[in-house]
Structure formats: structure tokens, C-alpha cells
Amino acid sequence: MKSFFSYQVLRFLKISAVSVILMLIFFLPAFNSVFRHDLIYSGEGDGFRQMMPFQMYLYNHITSLSSFYDISFGLGGDYITDLAYYYSTSPLTYLNFFFVWIVEHVLQMNPHTIEFWPGNQLFFAIFKACLTYIAAYYLMRYYHLKRYTATIASILYAASNVMFYFNFTWSFYGDVMIYFPITLLGVEKLFRERKAGVLILGLTLTLMSNFYFSYYETIIISAYCIYRIIFVYKADIMSRAAKIYTSIITVVISAFIGSWGFFTGISSFLHNDRQQNPIDYPFLVNLFDTQKQTFLSGFHIVLSLLVIIALLQFKLYNHYYYRLFAIMSWIFLIGSFTNGFDSFFNGMSIPQRRWVYILAMSAAIIVALMIQHLAELSLRSLLLASLPAIAIFLYSHHFMQGKWHWWMSTVLIFIVLVAIVLLFKGRQYLWIKAALVALIAFQQLWLAWDYNNNILFQYQTDRKQVTKYDYFSHPLNKIIKEIQKKNNNDLMRIDYMSIFGLNSPLIYGYNGISLYSSIFDGKILKYYDKTMQINMPVDKNSTYRLFNNRANLMALWNVTDRFKMGSDMNMPYGFKLQDKVKDGKDGDFLHSSNQLHYPSAHITTKTYNMSDLKSPLDKEQAMLQGVVWDGKQKGNSKFKANPNLLKDASSKLNHAERIDKNHIKVTKNHGGMTLQLPQSVSGQYKDMYVEMDIEKEAPFGEHYVKVNEYQQKRNPSDYKYRRFVSPVTMRVKASPDLKVQLPKGKYRLSVKGIYGENYHTLEKAAKEVTPVKVKKVNSGLEITKPKAAQGNLVLPTAYRNGLYAEIDGKKYNVKQGNGIMSVIPVKKGQTHILLKYEQPFIKPLLLMTIIGILAGILWCRWLRRK
């Protein structure tokens, strides 16, 4: 037993050493980009905006043992649940954080600044590539591949462009390339040895890490098991019935162990509100699009033409695993021609090509098996198979974009294979095996160079971008830290968002009013789109951004300071320009601060009903004075609605023609409609809220909607991430002329209302509500209120199921009011309140994990004994 254990450890160390050497070689193109050209190994889009900020944010909060709920996550949220799609439940993420923690404390590096994380991206990508190779090698050996062909298959998989694509673009996707071979190995060991441990490990890691991976794996592993059950392999020791019930029990045990991560991910998905833009996709993908190419060049996956030659060696289909993975490869290759296949693997949503790692695996195996069984092939079969491969090459080469030369290595390999068949009858001596491994490695290295130069390079940016003014500006960061220290207000929020950075609050470390993430609590978007009709700068999914410069919302959410790049033509009422922050030649930030000191954390006795409030302005003013309940709970106060000034307005068309009551045709850019109010009416107000239904119907294309000084950018109607909202409310400075300006085209346009705001309600409410003191601690928020105060304590942080108040050692419910704010009913005599958060069902889920672990141990022992 001891010698067996020592052998396994030694074997693992040898495989690991080989993986490190190989992956360092295959990452040479990345090293060249990073160390020679000073580029960042991460996409300048989501890499900069999501991957690095999310990891830094999680590391900061997890290492400080903070509550899962934090007010700095957008408007406040459970960052563990909402980031489950990315990193927060992945065991590999926590392994990475362990390495980072060691680096922080041993090498005195600073992972609390975004400048640290580009280097971590590259390091951990290499680490995961090594794990991918190790997992793949163990699987290949179990499939009875010889050492050299197992090495070939592992190289083809672990050094595929998919590995670079995943770890570069969305680094968390790289996890599934490790879990997939582990899970396949687990299925094989269960059916051939009655050992369930590896399968439990693979399934648990997948379920724990990401519900998105789990969906993919459910499809492919289920299909794999069905095939393995129907078509029995000679080494299987289980009957078909035994395979079914042992698989089901093993899956259930794995689900118990990974229940917390899986449930967290599923709940985040179910609470999300990512409405799909209704686009009809054609049945077939655009076969002339270079991104959809599979051979020679492509974005998502690039396969060697050896795959085609291997697929056409029908004689080798007599081998069980060759047939299995050839069928799998055919299915995925044929499926890749259709949008429906991409949509199916994306949960019947927008077609996305993220299943490619499965094809990379099956293709790697059949190429390696073809090489292993070369002695069974004839020269004729190889040459005949090369004809379709040549045709595919000519087609792919015709539509190829960029300079791709790696195919020459494939031609060389094919010539060598032909020579082996011709000269040695397929027999492979040691030097031939070594040469074949070297040639395959050379092919993948050349592919890595070409993929890096033609695909990844266009999404990279240099290291200077990390500290550039529009991402992480040191002068701006210094001012933000000074403001935070001066205000000494843990609830204060800052109105700033870089268009390049998007997640600026996470990058700089302040409480903001924006978030860019594929998944977050959908109630916030309901608040933006329907409840308050907050018009965002762009109509896009996966984000909420700013407050449309509405002073009432700034007050409600405790926005004390504001930064704008270049100019600030639409400054909210009550804000005053303080200074100008300069960062280089182009980085000019105008800093203004809120002069209206409304206590956003306060106690009020007034309550209102949402159904009684007709306009967004009504809702803002009611929220300033009291709590607005939505639902059955009744209010105790009446609200006098703001008059709709539309009845006082006249309208005229500018460079436009009326088609019918609700449609106009704009004949010149910046044409549209002007709404005119008497000076005696507009002069009473500081701001105007213009509510309208507007949509461009023709021609399709990016455009804008502008009302006076405010402008919203709108995406084309066929843009897959477009989020259309109607009606919209746009806030502008009070003026007798409200000019709705549009580019040329046909529009549906209907003005619903015009409302004036003089801010008397805001100024009055600031004096009437009772302020409370709030301090942020690791466990939540500590609140101190006057002993005599009673009513509803309103906090400027988004409500989440799981929040509760602790007063004098007792738990009290936290309610949702004012749209999405957290409200705590308080009584006289209570002075100290602690707002805490407990993730829903976390205790039973952790209990399920413990039960699952114990059941897994017993199950594995029972199987082994039987």
C-alpha cells in the first residue's frame, strides 16, 4: 500500500513537472506580449471592466471576513450570490486567493490595488493550464492511450486555442476545462472499477463553481453516460442497471456536497433580470464569418485539419473510444453550423459559442488515437481523407483574415504520418514517437503564436492603460481617498463612472451608483426602468448606471460628491463645482459636491402607497418625506400629485413630418419636436422631468435621443444586448423650450408628461426627518439613533432577502420600502441597531454539504467492498 501510494505521488510529480515545462513553452506568445510589448494578458473589455475588478473586490472582502452583503456593491447587494457566475463560489478562485495572500504577506505586494491583478491574470492562467494538462493526461491514460499519444492528446487539449481564449477573455471559464476531464475520468472509473470518488470530485467542483458550467456538463455528461450505458465497453464490470442506479446516487451525493455553490448560482440567475432583445437568428451561422471558422483560423475554436483526416478513418471506428469521440466530434462540428446549437448550449438564450472546449477534447482524443493506431491504416485511406481536408483548407483560407501560417506544421505532420505508413507500415519506434510528440507540440506553439497575433492582440492594451486617467487615475484616487477621510461617512456615495472602466466604484474602492455585471438583483433594474424611470446614458443590458442627474435621487442615496471628465453641462441641482483634478494632458475631472445636506439615513413617521403616486417625481418627493410601500401595506399620509404641465405646452416639429398621431419622420439630423411652455410656468421650477415613449423604427442603427442638454445613446434595434425601456423620463434644467432632438429616421414618439421640480420638498424634508448615525463594520452596519425617535428607519442601501436587524440581542425583520431601500421599523428606547445579513438557506445548505460528504465516504466504501 505504501509503495503504491509513493508510486502515485511520484507519478503525479512527474506529470506535473512535464505540464509546467510544456505550458511555459506554450505561453511564450503571452510572455512575448507581456514582457516585450508591455501588454496586459486580459481583454481590454470585460477583462478590465469585470474580471480584474471582481477578483480584487472579492479578495478584499473575503480576506477581511466581511459580510456577504455590502453597500459598496452597486447600490448594495450580496456580492457572493451576484458574482457566483464569475468567481465567488469557485474553489479555484479561493486557491488563487490563497496564493495572493501569501504573496501579499511574504513578498509585500499589494493586491488591494488594481495594478496588482494583471500579473495575477497571467500567473493563474498558466497554473490552470497546468491543471488542465494533468487532468487530461490522467484521462487519456485511462482511455488506454500510450504515454506518447496521451501526451499528444493532452497537448492538443490543454494547449488548444480554447484554453487561451477562455483564460484570456473570461478567466473563470478556464475552470471547466479542468473539471471536464476529471468528470469523464470519474464516469470511467465508476463503470470499470466501481470507484465513485473521482466522479464525485468532478461533479462537485462543477456544481460548486458555476451553474453555467453545470448546465453544459449536465448535457454532455448525461449524453456520455447514456452512450456508455447503451454501448458496453469490454472492461466494464457493471450491468446496465447497476450503471444507472450508481450514477444517479453518485450525482445526488455530488449535488448535496456542492449544494451551496449550485444553489447560490441558480438563485442569482433566477433573481436576475436580463431581458432578451427579441432578435430572429437565421438557422445557419454566417459561414463566411471568420469568427465562426473552425479550421485554420477562427475566434472561438481552431482545429487542426488532422481532425478531418481522423474523422474519415472509418476503419478505426471499431475501437470503442475512437467511435465514441468521433461521434461526439461529428455532432459538434455539424452543430457548429447552426445558431440553434449555440442557443441550446446557452440555455435557449442568445447564441453563444462557449461549448467549444468539448469539441477541443473530442478532437484531441481522435487525433491521438489515429496516431496510436497508425499501423492499421493504409496509405490510400490517408490520402483519400486528405482530399476533403484540402477542400476545407481552401475554403477556410479564402475567408481567412490576418496572417495564419500554423497550418504548415499540420502539413508537415501529415507528411510524416504518410511516411510512417509508407516506410514502416505504421510501426512507431521510440524516436518516431518522440518526433511525433515534438511535432504536435510545435504545431500547438505555432497556433498559439498565430492566435495571439491575429485574435488576442486586437483585444489587448498596454500596461499604461491600467493607470491611465480613464481607468485608474492616481490623482483622482488620491482626491477620492481624501474626500472619504474628510467626510467620515461610511454611507456616502460618489457619482463617477469611467466609460472605459465601467466598474469604477470597485476599482477605486468607493460606494458608487453603478454596476456592470451579467448578473445582479433584478429588483434594481425594476427600480430603474419602471418604478423611477431612471434614464441611463445607454440602453444596454447587464448594467445600471447613475441617476440621470436627478437631485432627489442623489439625496435619497447619499451622493455627496461627483466627478465628470472634461465638462459637466448637466450638473444636478444643489451641486457646486469645487475643483479640477488633472491627470496628464487628457485627464481633466471636474469635482462638484452636494450642498443639500439631506440625511439619507433617517427615521420618518410618514408612509405612502406606491399606487397613489403617478409620476417618477411624485415618487421621489414621497420617498424624501417618508416611506413608500409597494403592495398591500397601507400608507398613513396623502400625497398631492405634481401637475402635468403638458396641458400648458404647445408643440412644433423641427425638420420633421408627422406621419400619424404617434409617429414622426425626421428629415434632418437634430430635427424632432420642440415643446414650448410659457415663461410664467417654466420660471417656477429649477428642473423639468420629460416623460415619453420613443423608439426609432427605421432605419436600424446606433442613434441618440436628446432633450436640451441631456443625451442618451441608443444601440441598434438588432443589437443583442440592447435593453429597450418605455416610457422614459429625462431630467433637464427648466426651460420654456424643451427640444427633443433626433437623427434622421422614422420614430414612434408620444410625450406622456412634463413635470416641474422646484426642490421645496427636498429642502423641507431635510429638516423634518430624524437623522441617525451609521458606521460600517465587518458584520454589517452599526446604527445609533436618538432614544426618543420612533417610526421607520430608512437606509440608503438596496434591500435583499436575508437582511435582518439585531436590537438588544433580538432579531427583527427588515422591510423593503422606497422602491428597493432597506427599512427597519424602530421604537422609542431603542438606540443601538445592527443591520446584518444571512444568505438565505445557508444553514440547511451547509448541512446538506456535510451530509453529502459523509454519504460520499460511505458510498465509496460500500462500492469498493461490493
Rosetta blueprint (number, residue, H / E / L):
1 M L
2 K H
3 S H
4 F H
5 F H
6 S H
7 Y H
8 Q H
9 V H
10 L H
11 R H
12 F H
13 L H
14 K H
15 I H
16 S H
17 A H
18 V H
19 S H
20 V H
21 I H
22 L H
23 M H
24 L H
25 I H
26 F H
27 F L
28 L H
29 P H
30 A H
31 F H
32 N H
33 S H
34 V H
35 F H
36 R H
37 H L
38 D L
39 L E
40 I L
41 Y L
42 S L
43 G L
44 E L
45 G L
46 D H
47 G H
48 F H
49 R H
50 Q H
51 M H
52 M H
53 P H
54 F H
55 Q H
56 M H
57 Y H
58 L H
59 Y H
60 N H
61 H H
62 I H
63 T H
64 S L
65 L L
66 S L
67 S L
68 F L
69 Y E
70 D E
71 I L
72 S L
73 F L
74 G L
75 L L
76 G L
77 G E
78 D E
79 Y H
80 I H
81 T H
82 D H
83 L L
84 A L
85 Y L
86 Y L
87 Y L
88 S L
89 T L
90 S L
91 P H
92 L H
93 T H
94 Y H
95 L H
96 N H
97 F H
98 F H
99 F H
100 V H
101 W H
102 I H
103 V H
104 E H
105 H H
106 V H
107 L L
108 Q L
109 M L
110 N L
111 P L
112 H L
113 T L
114 I H
115 E H
116 F H
117 W H
118 P H
119 G H
120 N H
121 Q H
122 L H
123 F H
124 F H
125 A H
126 I H
127 F H
128 K H
129 A H
130 C H
131 L H
132 T H
133 Y H
134 I H
135 A H
136 A H
137 Y H
138 Y H
139 L H
140 M H
141 R H
142 Y H
143 Y L
144 H L
145 L L
146 K L
147 R H
148 Y H
149 T H
150 A H
151 T H
152 I H
153 A H
154 S H
155 I H
156 L H
157 Y H
158 A H
159 A L
160 S L
161 N H
162 V H
163 M H
164 F H
165 Y H
166 F H
167 N H
168 F H
169 T H
170 W L
171 S H
172 F H
173 Y H
174 G H
175 D H
176 V H
177 M H
178 I H
179 Y H
180 F H
181 P H
182 I H
183 T H
184 L H
185 L H
186 G H
187 V H
188 E H
189 K H
190 L H
191 F H
192 R H
193 E H
194 R L
195 K L
196 A L
197 G H
198 V H
199 L H
200 I H
201 L H
202 G H
203 L H
204 T H
205 L H
206 T H
207 L H
208 M H
209 S H
210 N L
211 F H
212 Y H
213 F H
214 S H
215 Y H
216 Y H
217 E H
218 T H
219 I H
220 I H
221 I H
222 S H
223 A H
224 Y H
225 C H
226 I H
227 Y H
228 R H
229 I H
230 I H
231 F L
232 V L
233 Y L
234 K L
235 A L
236 D L
237 I L
238 M L
239 S L
240 R H
241 A H
242 A H
243 K H
244 I H
245 Y H
246 T H
247 S H
248 I H
249 I H
250 T H
251 V H
252 V H
253 I H
254 S H
255 A H
256 F H
257 I H
258 G L
259 S H
260 W H
261 G H
262 F H
263 F H
264 T H
265 G H
266 I H
267 S H
268 S H
269 F H
270 L H
271 H H
272 N L
273 D L
274 R L
275 Q L
276 Q L
277 N L
278 P L
279 I L
280 D L
281 Y L
282 P L
283 F L
284 L E
285 V L
286 N L
287 L L
288 F L
289 D L
290 T H
291 Q H
292 K H
293 Q L
294 T L
295 F E
296 L L
297 S L
298 G L
299 F L
300 H L
301 I L
302 V L
303 L E
304 S L
305 L L
306 L H
307 V H
308 I H
309 I H
310 A H
311 L H
312 L L
313 Q L
314 F H
315 K H
316 L H
317 Y H
318 N H
319 H L
320 Y H
321 Y H
322 Y H
323 R H
324 L H
325 F H
326 A H
327 I H
328 M H
329 S H
330 W H
331 I H
332 F H
333 L H
334 I H
335 G H
336 S L
337 F L
338 T E
339 N H
340 G H
341 F H
342 D H
343 S H
344 F H
345 F L
346 N L
347 G L
348 M L
349 S L
350 I L
351 P L
352 Q L
353 R L
354 R L
355 W L
356 V H
357 Y H
358 I H
359 L H
360 A H
361 M H
362 S H
363 A H
364 A H
365 I H
366 I H
367 V H
368 A H
369 L H
370 M H
371 I H
372 Q H
373 H L
374 L H
375 A H
376 E H
377 L L
378 S L
379 L H
380 R H
381 S H
382 L H
383 L H
384 L H
385 A H
386 S H
387 L H
388 P H
389 A H
390 I H
391 A H
392 I H
393 F H
394 L H
395 Y H
396 S H
397 H H
398 H H
399 F L
400 M L
401 Q L
402 G L
403 K L
404 W L
405 H L
406 W L
407 W H
408 M H
409 S H
410 T H
411 V H
412 L H
413 I H
414 F H
415 I H
416 V H
417 L H
418 V H
419 A H
420 I H
421 V H
422 L H
423 L H
424 F H
425 K L
426 G L
427 R L
428 Q L
429 Y L
430 L H
431 W H
432 I H
433 K H
434 A H
435 A H
436 L H
437 V H
438 A H
439 L H
440 I H
441 A H
442 F H
443 Q H
444 Q H
445 L H
446 W H
447 L H
448 A H
449 W H
450 D H
451 Y H
452 N H
453 N H
454 N H
455 I L
456 L H
457 F H
458 Q H
459 Y H
460 Q L
461 T L
462 D E
463 R H
464 K H
465 Q H
466 V H
467 T H
468 K L
469 Y L
470 D L
471 Y L
472 F L
473 S L
474 H H
475 P H
476 L H
477 N H
478 K H
479 I H
480 I H
481 K H
482 E H
483 I H
484 Q H
485 K H
486 K H
487 N H
488 N L
489 N L
490 D L
491 L L
492 M L
493 R E
494 I E
495 D E
496 Y L
497 M L
498 S L
499 I L
500 F L
501 G L
502 L L
503 N L
504 S H
505 P H
506 L H
507 I H
508 Y H
509 G L
510 Y L
511 N L
512 G L
513 I L
514 S E
515 L E
516 Y E
517 S L
518 S L
519 I L
520 F L
521 D L
522 G H
523 K H
524 I H
525 L H
526 K H
527 Y H
528 Y H
529 D H
530 K H
531 T H
532 M L
533 Q L
534 I E
535 N L
536 M L
537 P L
538 V E
539 D L
540 K E
541 N L
542 S L
543 T E
544 Y E
545 R E
546 L L
547 F L
548 N L
549 N L
550 R L
551 A H
552 N H
553 L H
554 M H
555 A H
556 L H
557 W L
558 N L
559 V E
560 T E
561 D E
562 R E
563 F E
564 K E
565 M E
566 G L
567 S L
568 D L
569 M L
570 N L
571 M L
572 P L
573 Y L
574 G L
575 F E
576 K E
577 L E
578 Q E
579 D E
580 K E
581 V E
582 K E
583 D E
584 G L
585 K L
586 D L
587 G E
588 D E
589 F E
590 L E
591 H E
592 S E
593 S E
594 N E
595 Q L
596 L L
597 H L
598 Y L
599 P L
600 S L
601 A L
602 H E
603 I E
604 T E
605 T L
606 K L
607 T E
608 Y E
609 N E
610 M H
611 S H
612 D H
613 L L
614 K L
615 S L
616 P H
617 L H
618 D H
619 K H
620 E H
621 Q H
622 A H
623 M H
624 L H
625 Q H
626 G L
627 V E
628 V E
629 W E
630 D L
631 G L
632 K L
633 Q L
634 K L
635 G L
636 N L
637 S L
638 K L
639 F L
640 K L
641 A L
642 N L
643 P L
644 N L
645 L H
646 L H
647 K H
648 D H
649 A L
650 S E
651 S E
652 K E
653 L E
654 N E
655 H L
656 A E
657 E E
658 R E
659 I E
660 D E
661 K L
662 N L
663 H E
664 I E
665 K E
666 V E
667 T L
668 K L
669 N L
670 H L
671 G E
672 G E
673 M E
674 T E
675 L E
676 Q E
677 L L
678 P L
679 Q H
680 S H
681 V H
682 S H
683 G L
684 Q L
685 Y L
686 K L
687 D E
688 M E
689 Y E
690 V E
691 E E
692 M E
693 D E
694 I E
695 E E
696 K E
697 E E
698 A E
699 P L
700 F L
701 G L
702 E L
703 H E
704 Y E
705 V E
706 K E
707 V E
708 N L
709 E L
710 Y E
711 Q E
712 Q E
713 K E
714 R E
715 N L
716 P L
717 S L
718 D L
719 Y L
720 K L
721 Y L
722 R E
723 R L
724 F L
725 V L
726 S L
727 P L
728 V E
729 T E
730 M E
731 R E
732 V E
733 K E
734 A L
735 S L
736 P L
737 D E
738 L E
739 K E
740 V E
741 Q E
742 L E
743 P L
744 K L
745 G E
746 K E
747 Y E
748 R E
749 L E
750 S E
751 V E
752 K E
753 G E
754 I E
755 Y E
756 G E
757 E E
758 N L
759 Y L
760 H H
761 T H
762 L H
763 E H
764 K H
765 A H
766 A H
767 K H
768 E H
769 V L
770 T E
771 P E
772 V L
773 K E
774 V E
775 K E
776 K E
777 V E
778 N L
779 S L
780 G E
781 L E
782 E E
783 I E
784 T E
785 K L
786 P L
787 K L
788 A L
789 A L
790 Q L
791 G E
792 N E
793 L E
794 V E
795 L E
796 P E
797 T E
798 A E
799 Y L
800 R L
801 N L
802 G L
803 L E
804 Y E
805 A E
806 E E
807 I E
808 D L
809 G L
810 K E
811 K E
812 Y E
813 N E
814 V L
815 K E
816 Q E
817 G E
818 N L
819 G L
820 I L
821 M E
822 S E
823 V E
824 I E
825 P E
826 V E
827 K L
828 K L
829 G L
830 Q L
831 T L
832 H E
833 I E
834 L E
835 L E
836 K E
837 Y E
838 E L
839 Q L
840 P L
841 F L
842 I H
843 K H
844 P H
845 L H
846 L H
847 L H
848 M H
849 T H
850 I H
851 I H
852 G H
853 I H
854 L H
855 A H
856 G H
857 I H
858 L H
859 W H
860 C H
861 R H
862 W H
863 L H
864 R H
865 R H
866 K L
